[in-house]
Amino acid sequence: MSGTTVFLDRDGVINEDSPDYIKCWADFSFIQSSLDAVARLTRSGWSIIVITNQSAVNRGMIPLAELENMHRRLRRAAGCGRTILVQTGNGKAALRSLD
């Protein structure tokens, strides 16, 4: 399946969502089998783009640098691609390509 892309929401699809926000890696809890599902998609040739709405950044509850750190760790753990589309609640979305 060359050239096929799947967009996955972060909270509630890859990791457990929380009404208290995911503010650091210690708060991050993968949904059972989500890592396996992402790995299977990747092995099948799908490109993965994670999308996420993180209004906690705009609200001052989490620094953008911490969010990017969590996303680097997520990418390594899930083996997903480098691109994460982030909406920070300020009305603007940003494509973050993480190394």
VENDANOR-V209050 format. One record per residue. N is the residue number from 0. RES is the residue in three letters. PHI is phi as a letter, one per 20 degrees, with the letter a starting at -180 (NA if undefined). NEAR is the number of other C-alpha atoms within 8 Angstrom. Layout:
N & RES & PHI & NEAR
N & RES & PHI & NEAR
This chain:
0 & MET & NA & 6
1 & SER & f & 5
2 & GLY & n & 7
3 & THR & e & 8
4 & THR & c & 8
5 & VAL & c & 8
6 & PHE & d & 8
7 & LEU & d & 10
8 & ASP & f & 10
9 & ARG & f & 10
10 & ASP & f & 9
11 & GLY & n & 9
12 & VAL & d & 10
13 & ILE & e & 12
14 & ASN & c & 12
15 & GLU & f & 11
16 & ASP & e & 8
17 & SER & b & 6
18 & PRO & f & 4
19 & ASP & e & 4
20 & TYR & m & 7
21 & ILE & e & 9
22 & LYS & d & 10
23 & CYS & b & 9
24 & TRP & f & 8
25 & ALA & f & 5
26 & ASP & e & 7
27 & PHE & e & 9
28 & SER & c & 7
29 & PHE & f & 9
30 & ILE & f & 11
31 & GLN & g & 5
32 & SER & m & 6
33 & SER & f & 11
34 & LEU & f & 12
35 & ASP & f & 7
36 & ALA & f & 8
37 & VAL & f & 12
38 & ALA & f & 11
39 & ARG & f & 8
40 & LEU & f & 11
41 & THR & f & 12
42 & ARG & f & 7
43 & SER & e & 7
44 & GLY & n & 10
45 & TRP & f & 13
46 & SER & e & 12
47 & ILE & d & 14
48 & ILE & c & 14
49 & VAL & e & 11
50 & ILE & d & 11
51 & THR & b & 11
52 & ASN & d & 8
53 & GLN & c & 10
54 & SER & f & 10
55 & ALA & f & 12
56 & VAL & f & 13
57 & ASN & f & 10
58 & ARG & e & 8
59 & GLY & m & 7
60 & MET & e & 8
61 & ILE & b & 10
62 & PRO & f & 8
63 & LEU & g & 7
64 & ALA & f & 6
65 & GLU & f & 10
66 & LEU & f & 12
67 & GLU & f & 9
68 & ASN & f & 8
69 & MET & f & 10
70 & HIS & f & 10
71 & ARG & f & 10
72 & ARG & f & 9
73 & LEU & g & 9
74 & ARG & f & 11
75 & ARG & f & 8
76 & ALA & f & 7
77 & ALA & e & 9
78 & GLY & m & 10
79 & CYS & e & 12
80 & GLY & f & 8
81 & ARG & e & 10
82 & THR & d & 11
83 & ILE & c & 13
84 & LEU & e & 12
85 & VAL & d & 12
86 & GLN & d & 13
87 & THR & d & 13
88 & GLY & n & 12
89 & ASN & d & 7
90 & GLY & n & 6
91 & LYS & c & 7
92 & ALA & d & 8
93 & ALA & c & 7
94 & LEU & e & 8
95 & ARG & d & 9
96 & SER & d & 7
97 & LEU & d & 9
98 & ASP & e & 4
